[in-house]
Amino acid sequence: MPFELALRYSTPLTPLDDVDEVLREFLRLVGYLPEGEEGRGSEGPVAQSLAYRMVRECLLRDPSRPWYIEELTAVLKTSKPTVYRHINKLKALDLLEEVGGVADGKGRKGYRLRYGNLARAWDFTEANAQNALRRYRETVNHLQTLIEKKATETPPPKVAVRERGAAR
């Protein structure tokens, strides 16, 4: 699964004291929640959206607890494909880890916040972002070298110069 993170310049949300307001804005900033009318998503108010409720009511309520797809579909009252779509978005941010389940004998995979802690999970996301930016930098530097090399190898094109008073 590819790593995907939206980067937007934003002031820290530290002046805000409402956990739901901070969480909603943070999840928008990183690209998990869609942009839309203030406080609304495609499913209605963001706080009632499945994407938000999965994070707030499940994953953050008990961050070290593994959640199984069947549990999430029951709690969120939705289908497995919908749950997997949101799980995959959170996995693309590298905020989730898969946890093997053996207690029920089915070997199901559970999902929880990486390291059972949002701040530690974000450390992992941040490290991946830094790696991605470093690789972009390497590509930009390589591209600049190629451009400069091409410029020294190829003489500039000749431009026809007209003399003054010449007929057009």
GUZATOR-677831 format. One line per 2 residues: number of its first residue (from 1); for each residue x, y, z of N, C-alpha, C, O. Coordinates in steps of 0.02 Angstrom, whole numbers, padded with zeros to 5 digits, always signed. Layout:
<rs>
NUM) X,Y,Z,X,Y,Z,X,Y,Z,X,Y,Z  ...
</rs>
This chain:
<rs>
1) +00043,-00059,+00000,+00000,+00000,+00000,+00045,+00062,+00000,+00092,+00066,+00039  +00030,+00110,-00044,+00072,+00170,-00047,+00059,+00215,+00013,+00004,+00218,+00042
3) +00111,+00251,+00031,+00106,+00300,+00085,+00075,+00363,+00055,+00100,+00388,+00005  +00023,+00389,+00085,-00009,+00450,+00061,-00024,+00496,+00119,-00056,+00477,+00168
5) +00000,+00557,+00113,-00011,+00608,+00164,-00018,+00675,+00130,+00024,+00694,+00090  -00072,+00710,+00146,-00080,+00778,+00119,-00039,+00824,+00163,-00044,+00820,+00225
7) +00000,+00868,+00133,+00038,+00917,+00171,+00010,+00986,+00156,+00007,+01008,+00099  -00012,+01020,+00208,-00038,+01087,+00201,-00007,+01130,+00255,+00001,+01108,+00312
9) +00009,+01190,+00237,+00036,+01235,+00287,-00022,+01255,+00332,-00073,+01279,+00309  -00012,+01247,+00397,-00064,+01263,+00445,-00033,+01283,+00510,+00021,+01259,+00529
11) -00065,+01328,+00545,-00041,+01344,+00612,-00061,+01287,+00658,-00112,+01254,+00646  -00023,+01275,+00710,-00042,+01221,+00757,-00111,+01235,+00787,-00131,+01293,+00796
13) -00146,+01183,+00802,-00214,+01189,+00828,-00214,+01193,+00904,-00266,+01181,+00936  -00157,+01209,+00933,-00150,+01210,+01006,-00194,+01260,+01043,-00208,+01249,+01102
15) -00217,+01315,+01013,-00262,+01360,+01050,-00332,+01329,+01062,-00369,+01352,+01105  -00349,+01278,+01024,-00415,+01247,+01030,-00416,+01196,+01086,-00369,+01158,+01095
17) -00470,+01195,+01124,-00477,+01149,+01181,-00526,+01093,+01170,-00529,+01046,+01209  -00565,+01096,+01116,-00615,+01045,+01102,-00582,+00988,+01062,-00561,+00997,+01005
19) -00579,+00929,+01093,-00546,+00872,+01061,-00578,+00855,+00994,-00542,+00838,+00947  -00643,+00860,+00989,-00676,+00844,+00926,-00659,+00894,+00871,-00649,+00875,+00813
21) -00656,+00957,+00889,-00638,+01009,+00840,-00566,+00999,+00815,-00553,+01004,+00755  -00521,+00986,+00861,-00451,+00976,+00842,-00444,+00913,+00800,-00409,+00913,+00749
23) -00477,+00859,+00820,-00473,+00796,+00783,-00501,+00804,+00712,-00470,+00781,+00664  -00559,+00836,+00706,-00589,+00846,+00640,-00541,+00885,+00594,-00530,+00865,+00537
25) -00514,+00940,+00620,-00470,+00981,+00578,-00406,+00944,+00561,-00382,+00948,+00504  -00377,+00909,+00610,-00316,+00871,+00597,-00328,+00818,+00543,-00287,+00811,+00498
27) -00383,+00781,+00549,-00397,+00729,+00500,-00410,+00758,+00430,-00396,+00725,+00380  -00436,+00819,+00427,-00443,+00853,+00363,-00374,+00873,+00335,-00359,+00862,+00276
29) -00333,+00902,+00378,-00267,+00926,+00356,-00224,+00870,+00327,-00189,+00881,+00277  -00227,+00811,+00356,-00184,+00756,+00332,-00216,+00718,+00274,-00185,+00671,+00247
31) -00278,+00737,+00255,-00309,+00707,+00196,-00354,+00647,+00210,-00376,+00614,+00163  -00368,+00632,+00273,-00412,+00576,+00288,-00485,+00595,+00280,-00524,+00558,+00250
33) -00504,+00652,+00306,-00573,+00676,+00298,-00575,+00723,+00238,-00527,+00759,+00225  -00630,+00721,+00201,-00635,+00764,+00141,-00644,+00837,+00160,-00669,+00854,+00214
35) -00623,+00880,+00115,-00637,+00951,+00122,-00710,+00961,+00107,-00739,+00923,+00067  -00740,+01010,+00136,-00810,+01023,+00122,-00833,+01083,+00162,-00792,+01120,+00190
37) -00898,+01091,+00165,-00925,+01145,+00205,-00899,+01136,+00276,-00886,+01080,+00298  -00890,+01191,+00311,-00866,+01188,+00380,-00911,+01142,+00421,-00971,+01153,+00427
39) -00881,+01091,+00449,-00918,+01045,+00493,-00959,+00993,+00456,-00996,+00956,+00487  -00952,+00990,+00389,-00992,+00941,+00352,-00948,+00902,+00303,-00900,+00929,+00276
41) -00966,+00840,+00294,-00933,+00798,+00245,-00985,+00775,+00195,-01041,+00801,+00196  -00968,+00729,+00152,-01016,+00705,+00102,-01073,+00666,+00134,-01127,+00659,+00104
43) -01064,+00641,+00195,-01115,+00602,+00229,-01155,+00644,+00279,-01193,+00616,+00318  -01146,+00709,+00280,-01179,+00752,+00329,-01127,+00782,+00375,-01069,+00788,+00356
45) -01147,+00800,+00436,-01099,+00828,+00483,-01039,+00780,+00493,-01048,+00720,+00502  -00979,+00808,+00491,-00918,+00768,+00495,-00918,+00724,+00558,-00897,+00666,+00555
47) -00941,+00750,+00614,-00942,+00711,+00676,-00986,+00650,+00671,-00979,+00603,+00711  -01033,+00649,+00624,-01076,+00591,+00614,-01053,+00547,+00557,-01083,+00494,+00545
49) -01002,+00567,+00521,-00978,+00528,+00464,-00945,+00464,+00488,-00916,+00461,+00543  -00948,+00413,+00448,-00918,+00349,+00465,-00843,+00355,+00475,-00815,+00327,+00522
51) -00810,+00393,+00431,-00737,+00401,+00435,-00717,+00430,+00503,-00671,+00406,+00535  -00752,+00482,+00523,-00736,+00514,+00587,-00752,+00468,+00646,-00712,+00461,+00692
53) -00811,+00438,+00644,-00833,+00395,+00699,-00786,+00335,+00708,-00775,+00313,+00764  -00760,+00308,+00653,-00713,+00252,+00658,-00653,+00272,+00700,-00630,+00234,+00743
55) -00627,+00330,+00686,-00568,+00354,+00723,-00586,+00372,+00794,-00555,+00348,+00842  -00637,+00413,+00802,-00655,+00440,+00868,-00684,+00388,+00915,-00663,+00382,+00973
57) -00734,+00352,+00891,-00771,+00306,+00935,-00740,+00237,+00942,-00755,+00201,+00989  -00697,+00219,+00896,-00667,+00152,+00899,-00592,+00157,+00913,-00569,+00138,+00967
59) -00554,+00181,+00864,-00481,+00179,+00869,-00453,+00221,+00926,-00404,+00201,+00957  -00482,+00279,+00938,-00455,+00322,+00992,-00485,+00306,+01061,-00456,+00323,+01112
61) -00542,+00275,+01061,-00573,+00258,+01125,-00529,+00210,+01165,-00520,+00217,+01225  -00501,+00161,+01130,-00455,+00113,+01161,-00400,+00098,+01110,-00404,+00048,+01074
63) -00350,+00141,+01106,-00301,+00138,+01051,-00259,+00074,+01047,-00235,+00057,+00993  -00251,+00039,+01102,-00210,-00022,+01099,-00252,-00084,+01083,-00225,-00138,+01072
65) -00318,-00077,+01080,-00362,-00133,+01066,-00366,-00146,+00991,-00378,-00100,+00953  -00356,-00208,+00971,-00366,-00224,+00900,-00441,-00225,+00883,-00481,-00254,+00920
67) -00458,-00196,+00828,-00527,-00196,+00803,-00530,-00240,+00742,-00490,-00233,+00696  -00578,-00286,+00741,-00587,-00331,+00685,-00641,-00302,+00640,-00686,-00266,+00662
69) -00637,-00318,+00576,-00684,-00290,+00527,-00756,-00303,+00547,-00798,-00259,+00541  -00770,-00363,+00570,-00839,-00379,+00590,-00863,-00335,+00647,-00922,-00314,+00649
71) -00819,-00319,+00694,-00837,-00275,+00749,-00850,-00204,+00723,-00898,-00172,+00744  -00807,-00181,+00680,-00815,-00113,+00653,-00880,-00107,+00612,-00914,-00056,+00616
73) -00896,-00158,+00572,-00957,-00155,+00533,-01018,-00153,+00579,-01067,-00119,+00564  -01016,-00190,+00635,-01072,-00191,+00682,-01078,-00124,+00719,-01133,-00096,+00723
75) -01022,-00099,+00745,-01024,-00036,+00783,-01043,+00023,+00738,-01083,+00066,+00758  -01016,+00025,+00678,-01028,+00081,+00633,-01089,+00072,+00588,-01110,+00117,+00552
77) -01119,+00012,+00592,-01180,-00004,+00553,-01169,+00010,+00479,-01205,+00050,+00448  -01119,-00023,+00450,-01103,-00014,+00379,-01078,-00080,+00351,-01077,-00131,+00385
79) -01057,-00078,+00289,-01035,-00139,+00255,-00959,-00149,+00262,-00922,-00103,+00278  -00938,-00211,+00250,-00866,-00226,+00253,-00825,-00185,+00202,-00773,-00159,+00220
81) -00848,-00180,+00139,-00809,-00140,+00092,-00799,-00067,+00114,-00746,-00038,+00104  -00850,-00039,+00146,-00844,+00030,+00170,-00794,+00034,+00226,-00753,+00081,+00228
83) -00796,-00013,+00272,-00747,-00014,+00327,-00677,-00022,+00299,-00631,+00013,+00320  -00668,-00069,+00252,-00602,-00079,+00223,-00577,-00017,+00187,-00517,-00002,+00189
85) -00621,+00021,+00155,-00600,+00082,+00121,-00570,+00132,+00170,-00519,+00162,+00156  -00602,+00139,+00228,-00576,+00186,+00278,-00515,+00158,+00314,-00469,+00196,+00330
87) -00513,+00093,+00326,-00453,+00062,+00355,-00394,+00073,+00308,-00339,+00090,+00331  -00405,+00064,+00243,-00350,+00073,+00195,-00325,+00145,+00192,-00266,+00157,+00183
89) -00370,+00194,+00201,-00348,+00264,+00204,-00303,+00275,+00264,-00252,+00309,+00259  -00322,+00247,+00321,-00282,+00255,+00382,-00216,+00216,+00376,-00165,+00238,+00402
91) -00218,+00159,+00343,-00156,+00122,+00332,-00109,+00160,+00285,-00048,+00159,+00294  -00138,+00195,+00236,-00097,+00235,+00190,-00061,+00292,+00226,-00008,+00313,+00206
93) -00092,+00315,+00280,-00060,+00366,+00322,-00010,+00335,+00371,+00025,+00371,+00407  -00007,+00270,+00372,+00036,+00231,+00417,+00019,+00242,+00491,+00062,+00237,+00534
95) -00045,+00256,+00504,-00067,+00265,+00573,-00091,+00199,+00603,-00095,+00193,+00665  -00107,+00150,+00562,-00132,+00086,+00586,-00081,+00031,+00577,-00038,+00033,+00533
97) -00088,-00019,+00620,-00049,-00080,+00612,-00097,-00139,+00614,-00150,-00136,+00646  -00079,-00192,+00579,-00118,-00253,+00580,-00096,-00296,+00638,-00036,-00302,+00652
99) -00145,-00325,+00672,-00131,-00368,+00729,-00164,-00434,+00714,-00224,-00438,+00703  -00124,-00487,+00715,-00152,-00554,+00703,-00195,-00577,+00760,-00177,-00569,+00819
101) -00253,-00604,+00745,-00298,-00629,+00797,-00297,-00705,+00799,-00309,-00737,+00749  -00282,-00733,+00857,-00282,-00806,+00864,-00331,-00828,+00917,-00343,-00888,+00924
103) -00360,-00782,+00954,-00404,-00800,+01010,-00466,-00837,+00986,-00490,-00882,+01020  -00491,-00820,+00927,-00552,-00853,+00902,-00537,-00912,+00858,-00582,-00946,+00834
105) -00473,-00926,+00846,-00453,-00982,+00804,-00461,-00970,+00730,-00446,-01015,+00690  -00485,-00912,+00710,-00496,-00897,+00639,-00436,-00862,+00607,-00432,-00858,+00545
107) -00390,-00838,+00646,-00331,-00804,+00619,-00348,-00738,+00585,-00313,-00717,+00539  -00401,-00705,+00608,-00421,-00641,+00578,-00370,-00587,+00593,-00332,-00592,+00642
109) -00370,-00536,+00551,-00327,-00478,+00563,-00368,-00424,+00599,-00424,-00410,+00581  -00337,-00396,+00649,-00366,-00339,+00683,-00325,-00277,+00665,-00269,-00282,+00642
111) -00353,-00220,+00677,-00320,-00157,+00663,-00323,-00113,+00724,-00375,-00109,+00758  -00268,-00079,+00738,-00265,-00032,+00793,-00217,+00023,+00776,-00179,+00019,+00728
113) -00218,+00076,+00816,-00169,+00129,+00807,-00100,+00099,+00816,-00088,+00060,+00862  -00054,+00118,+00773,+00014,+00093,+00777,+00042,+00108,+00847,+00037,+00164,+00872
115) +00071,+00058,+00878,+00099,+00062,+00945,+00047,+00076,+00999,+00064,+00088,+01057  -00017,+00074,+00981,-00070,+00086,+01029,-00071,+00157,+01056,-00095,+00170,+01111
117) -00046,+00205,+01016,-00039,+00273,+01040,-00037,+00320,+00980,+00004,+00310,+00935  -00080,+00371,+00979,-00083,+00416,+00921,-00018,+00454,+00911,+00005,+00459,+00854
119) +00012,+00479,+00964,+00074,+00518,+00956,+00131,+00473,+00930,+00170,+00495,+00887  +00136,+00412,+00954,+00188,+00367,+00929,+00174,+00345,+00858,+00220,+00336,+00818
121) +00110,+00335,+00841,+00092,+00318,+00773,+00111,+00375,+00726,+00136,+00363,+00671  +00100,+00437,+00749,+00117,+00495,+00708,+00193,+00500,+00697,+00214,+00522,+00644
123) +00233,+00479,+00745,+00306,+00477,+00736,+00323,+00436,+00674,+00367,+00455,+00635  +00290,+00380,+00666,+00301,+00335,+00610,+00280,+00370,+00544,+00316,+00367,+00495
125) +00222,+00402,+00545,+00197,+00438,+00487,+00246,+00494,+00468,+00263,+00503,+00409  +00269,+00530,+00518,+00316,+00585,+00506,+00382,+00560,+00477,+00409,+00592,+00432
127) +00406,+00504,+00501,+00468,+00476,+00474,+00459,+00457,+00400,+00504,+00468,+00359  +00401,+00429,+00383,+00388,+00412,+00313,+00383,+00475,+00270,+00407,+00475,+00213
129) +00354,+00528,+00297,+00349,+00591,+00259,+00420,+00619,+00247,+00434,+00642,+00192  +00462,+00617,+00297,+00530,+00641,+00289,+00568,+00600,+00237,+00606,+00628,+00197
131) +00558,+00534,+00237,+00590,+00491,+00187,+00565,+00509,+00117,+00604,+00512,+00070  +00499,+00519,+00110,+00471,+00536,+00045,+00500,+00603,+00021,+00519,+00609,-00038
133) +00503,+00653,+00064,+00531,+00718,+00045,+00605,+00713,+00028,+00629,+00746,-00019  +00642,+00672,+00065,+00713,+00662,+00049,+00721,+00631,-00020,+00766,+00651,-00058
135) +00678,+00583,-00037,+00683,+00552,-00103,+00663,+00601,-00158,+00693,+00601,-00212  +00614,+00643,-00145,+00597,+00695,-00193,+00658,+00740,-00203,+00674,+00758,-00260
137) +00692,+00759,-00149,+00751,+00802,-00153,+00804,+00769,-00196,+00835,+00803,-00237  +00816,+00705,-00186,+00866,+00669,-00227,+00847,+00672,-00301,+00890,+00681,-00343
139) +00783,+00663,-00316,+00760,+00665,-00385,+00768,+00735,-00414,+00789,+00743,-00471  +00750,+00786,-00376,+00758,+00856,-00399,+00831,+00871,-00412,+00848,+00902,-00463
141) +00875,+00852,-00366,+00947,+00863,-00376,+00971,+00828,-00439,+01010,+00856,-00477  +00950,+00766,-00449,+00970,+00728,-00508,+00944,+00762,-00572,+00980,+00768,-00621
143) +00881,+00784,-00570,+00852,+00818,-00627,+00890,+00882,-00643,+00902,+00897,-00702  +00908,+00920,-00592,+00946,+00982,-00603,+01014,+00966,-00634,+01035,+01002,-00679
145) +01047,+00914,-00611,+01112,+00893,-00640,+01104,+00876,-00714,+01144,+00896,-00755  +01051,+00838,-00730,+01038,+00820,-00800,+01025,+00881,-00843,+01050,+00886,-00899
147) +00987,+00929,-00816,+00972,+00990,-00854,+01037,+01029,-00867,+01048,+01053,-00922  +01079,+01036,-00815,+01141,+01072,-00823,+01188,+01037,-00872,+01223,+01070,-00911
149) +01190,+00971,-00868,+01233,+00932,-00913,+01210,+00941,-00985,+01251,+00950,-01031  +01145,+00938,-00996,+01118,+00946,-01063,+01133,+01016,-01090,+01147,+01024,-01150
151) +01130,+01066,-01047,+01143,+01135,-01069,+01215,+01145,-01091,+01228,+01183,-01137  +01262,+01111,-01059,+01333,+01118,-01079,+01349,+01078,-01141,+01396,+01095,-01177
153) +01312,+01025,-01154,+01325,+00983,-01212,+01294,+01010,-01276,+01321,+01000,-01330  +01238,+01044,-01270,+01201,+01068,-01329,+01208,+01143,-01335,+01190,+01180,-01289
155) +01235,+01166,-01392,+01239,+01239,-01401,+01169,+01268,-01409,+01123,+01234,-01432  +01161,+01330,-01390,+01095,+01360,-01396,+01075,+01366,-01470,+01119,+01373,-01513
157) +01011,+01363,-01485,+00990,+01367,-01555,+01006,+01436,-01584,+01004,+01487,-01549  +01022,+01437,-01648,+01037,+01500,-01682,+00972,+01536,-01698,+00923,+01505,-01719
159) +00974,+01600,-01686,+00915,+01642,-01699,+00932,+01689,-01757,+00984,+01722,-01756  +00889,+01690,-01806,+00901,+01734,-01863,+00891,+01807,-01841,+00841,+01825,-01811
161) +00940,+01848,-01857,+00938,+01918,-01839,+00927,+01958,-01902,+00962,+01950,-01951  +00877,+02003,-01900,+00863,+02045,-01958,+00904,+02109,-01953,+00915,+02135,-01898
163) +00925,+02132,-02010,+00960,+02195,-02012,+00910,+02252,-02014,+00853,+02244,-02036  +00932,+02309,-01990,+00889,+02367,-01990,+00870,+02386,-02061,+00911,+02386,-02106
165) +00808,+02403,-02068,+00786,+02426,-02133,+00774,+02371,-02183,+00755,+02384,-02240  +00783,+02310,-02163,+00772,+02255,-02210,+00697,+02247,-02221,+00657,+02258,-02176
167) +00679,+02228,-02282,+00609,+02219,-02300,+00581,+02159,-02263,+00614,+02109,-02251  +00518,+02167,-02247,+00486,+02112,-02210,+00452,+02066,-02255,+00422,+02017,-02233
</rs>
